[in-house]
């Protein structure tokens, strides 16, 4: 295994529970496997995110030790993705096809629907942004809420629905509300036919999340998975939808295992990123493609980066990301990256 550090600037600072970050730092990982006397190299990416994974220093240390485990999920993600990419290239199969076969889920998809995301704004600004996304081909739009008073956010939810009457709409509160406000907002979202509200309560309020279910709109959890095991969330009946981040879960194999467990429990799973580089985004796309009938996923995050490891071989068109042709992650699209230090 070899790895090289990188730093990718963001188009604008990203606010997290651990403060604002202006760049994504990580490691491009290369793993080689034997193939008829020769070797084939696969690519992976380890891009830690504070609050979700180990630190950058711990990630580097785990990669230096080799074969990182679940205690350092970003490091394990880079290693496991690179190995899976190499093995798919050896067998001349797309990564998603190999993942689907290994997990017994049948055939994988050729494309995955993705959602657009609309940030905070006035009702008019929200409506304009949602309308623009719908007109550009997105069937699913997520509206960020929680930064304003409930009445203002309710007006924004209504404006979004008026702007896109046929779209699937989701809302994401990022844990901003208390129980009373959350219940009121979920009632409003239900009346406006929203699919679900993501993280309506703080991450640790599993009891409150469970009590919100059945209000006529789904409850999704994201940040909750940063501090609670998936099994704990399922045992608490705290969600209708789980948002799965391969970087935080430790790789494509663990993410697919988790998706199967979640769906067996009657809960939906969607895949998203931690604002990763193009290698990890492509890995997440392959994971999503290996989940049968996966809902629209949060993979449209490349635009948040001012620069990237390589050109994106899976651009979004009409609200869909198509899986690249060719073996592994992207056929020959990443050829320069397979050469050590060449990025």
N, C-alpha and C positions, 0 to 999 in steps of 0.2 A: 504494500500500500504506500502511495505517495500522496502528499497534499501540499497545496500552495495557498498562502493567505490572499485575500482580496478585500477591497472596501468599495462599496457601491453607494454613491450619494443618492439621497432621496430628493424628489422634486420639491418637497416641503417637509418640515419636521413632523415626526410621528409621535403623538402623545401616547404614553403607556403608563401603567400604574407605578413604574419605576422612574418616571421622568421622560422628558422629550429626547428623541434620538434623531440625528440628522443623516445617518448613513447605516448601511447594513454590512457588518463585517463578518467574515467567515472563511471557509476553506474549500477550495475545489479539490475533490478527492478522486484519485485514480486507483483502481484495483485491477490486477491482471489475473486471468485464469488460463489454464493450459488448453490448447486446442491442437490435437494431432501433432504434437512435438513443438508447436509454436505457442505463442501467447496472444490473447485478445484482451484489450483494456476496456474497462467500463468507467463511466463518469458518475460521480456523486457530489453532493453539496452539503456542507455542514455550516449552517448560518444560525447561531444561537440568538434567542430573543429573550431579554430580561423578563422574568416573571413566568416564562413558559418552559425554558430549558436551562441547562447549565450555563455558566459564564463562558466568555470567549477563552479565557485562560484554561478553564477546566476542559473545554472542548479540545483545545490543542493538546493538552496533556493526555487525554483519552486517545486521541488519534496517534500520538507518539508511542503509546503503549501497544497499540494495535488491537483489532477486534473489539471495539468498544461495546459496552452493554447498555441496558435500559436505564442505568443511573445517569448516563450522559446521552440523552435522546438525540441531540443535534449531531453529535459525533457518530452515534450508531446509524442515524439516518444517512449520513454521507457514505459510510462504509457499506451499508446494506443496499443502498440505491446503486452505488458503483458496481458492486458484485452482481446485482440483478441485471444491470445493463450489460455487463460483460457476458453473463451466461445467456442472455437473450441474443446477443450478437453472435455468439458461438453457434447457436441453433438457428440463426437467420430468422428470428421471429420478433415481432414487435413486443416491447416490454409488457404492454397490457395483455397481450395474448398469453404470454408466459405466466403472468401473475394469475390470470383467470384460470388457466389450466392447473396451476399449483394449488389453487384454493377451491377447485371443483365448482366453479360458478358458471360454467358453460362459455359461450362466446363473449368476447368483449365488444364494446361499441366502437364505431369509427369516429364518433364525435360526441362531445359533452356540452349540454347547455350551460351557460354561465349567467350569473346575475350581474346587473349593473348596480352601482352604489351611489346614492345621492347624499351628500353631507348636509350639515345644518344650513338653514337659510329661512327667509320669510316664506309665508305660504305661496306668494307669487313666484319667488325664486325656486322653491321646491317644485311647483307645478311646471315651470319652464324646463327644469332639469329632467324631470320624469318624462315629460312629453318628448324631449330631445332623445332620451334613451330609447323610448318606445319606437319613435320614428326611425331610429338607426338600426332597429331589428331586435332589441332585447325584449323578450317576453316576460322576464322576471326582473324586478327592480327592488332594491332594499333601500329604505329611507332611514338615515340616522336620526334618532330622537334622544331626548333626555337632557339636552343642553338648555332648553327653554321651559317656561311654565307649562303645566299640562294643557291648559286651554290653548296656548299657542301651538303646541305640538299636535293637538287634536285638529286644529285648523289646517296644519300642514298635511296630516294624514288624509284629511278630506280633499284638500287641493290636489294631492297626488292621485287619489282615486278619480277625481273629476278629469284630470289630465290624461289618464290612461285607464279607461273603464274596463278594458278587456285584459289588462296585464295582471299577472300574479304579483302582488305586492307583499313585501315583508318589512318589518320595522325592527330596528336594533337600538336598544336603550343602553347597552354597555353597563348594565347594573346600576343605573342612575336613580331608580325609583325605590320608594318604600312600598310596603304591602298595599296600603290604601290607594295610593296613586297608581300603582301597577294594576290593581283590579279595575279601577276606573278607565285606564288607558286600554286595557285588553277588551273591555266592553265596547269602547269606541272603535277599536280595530276590528272587532267581530262584526259590528254593524256595517263597517265599510268593506267587509269581505276580504280582510287581510289573511294571508296564509298562516303566518305565525309572527310572534314577537320574540326577538332574540334577547336573551339575558335581561328580562324585565326587572330582576332583583339582584342584589349583590351576590357574588359568586358563592358565598358560604351559606346562603339561606335556602337550603334544600327543602326544608319544610314549607316555607312560603312558596317556593316554585311548584311544589306538588299541589298545594292548595289552589294555585291559579289554573291548573289544568281543568279542562271541561268548561271553560268560559265561552266557548264558541270560536276560539282562535287558538292555534297551537302555541306551545311554549318551547322555545329552543334554548339550549345552553351552549356557551362558548367558553367564557372566562372561567366558569365553574370547573371545567376540565383541567385547568392549570393547577388546581389545588385539591381536586377530588378524583379518585379513580373512577373509570367508567362504571365498574361494577357497583360502586357506592351510589352513583347517580341513578343507575337502573333500579337498585334495591329500594331507593327512596321514592321511586315513581315520580321523579322530578322533571321529566322532559318528554315532549313528543318528538323532538328532533335534537340530535347531537351533531355539533359542528366539529369535524375531525381534521386536525392539522398534522400531516405526516411528519413534519420537522419536530413537533412536540411529542409525538407518539413513538418516534424512534425508527421510522422508515416505512417503506411501502408494504412490507410483509405484515408488520404489526398493525398498520392502519387497516389493511384488508381484513385481518383477523378480528379487529375491533368492530369494523362495519358489519361483519357477519354476526357477531355476538349481539350487537345493537338491534339489528333487524330481526334476529330470532326472538328478541324480547318484545317485538311489536313496535319498536321505536325507529324512526327514520334516521338516516345518516347522510350528511353531505360533506364534501371535502373542500377545504380552503387552504390558504397558505399563511405563512407568517411574514409576508412581504419579502419573499425569497428571490434569488437570482433565477435566471432562465432554466438552469439545470434542474433545480428543485421544483420549479413550476411545472416543467414537463413531466417530472416524476409524479407530481400530484395529479396531473391530467391523466396519466396512464393508470393510476390508482382509481380515479373516478370512472374511467372507461371500463374498468374490470368489475364495477359494481352494477349489477343488473338494474335497469330502469332508474338510474340515479337521478334525483331532482337536480335542478340548476345549482351549480356549485360556485363557490367564491374564489374563482381562479383568475379573475380579471384584475390582477394586481400589478402587472408589469408596468403600467403607466405611472405608478407611484415611484419608480426608480428613474433617476436622471441619466444613469448609464447602467450597462449590464455586462454580463460575462460574454455574451455573443448575441447576434441577431436572433429574434424569436422565430422559430420555425412553425409556430402554431398561433398565428395572429387571430384575433377574434373577428369573426364576420357574421353579421346578422344574429348576434347574441350566442354564437356557438364557437367552440374551439375544436378543430379537427385534429385527430391524432396523426402525426406525421407518418408517411410511408417509410418503409425500410426497417431494418432490425434495430433492436434496442430502443433507446430514447427517441432518436430522430434520424435514423439512417446515417447519411454522411453529412448532415447539416452541422454537426459539432466536430467535424474532423480536426480543425485546428486545436480544439481543446484537448483532444486525446494525446497530443504531443506535449510532453512535460514542459511546463512553464510557458506555453504558447498561448497566452490570453491577456 
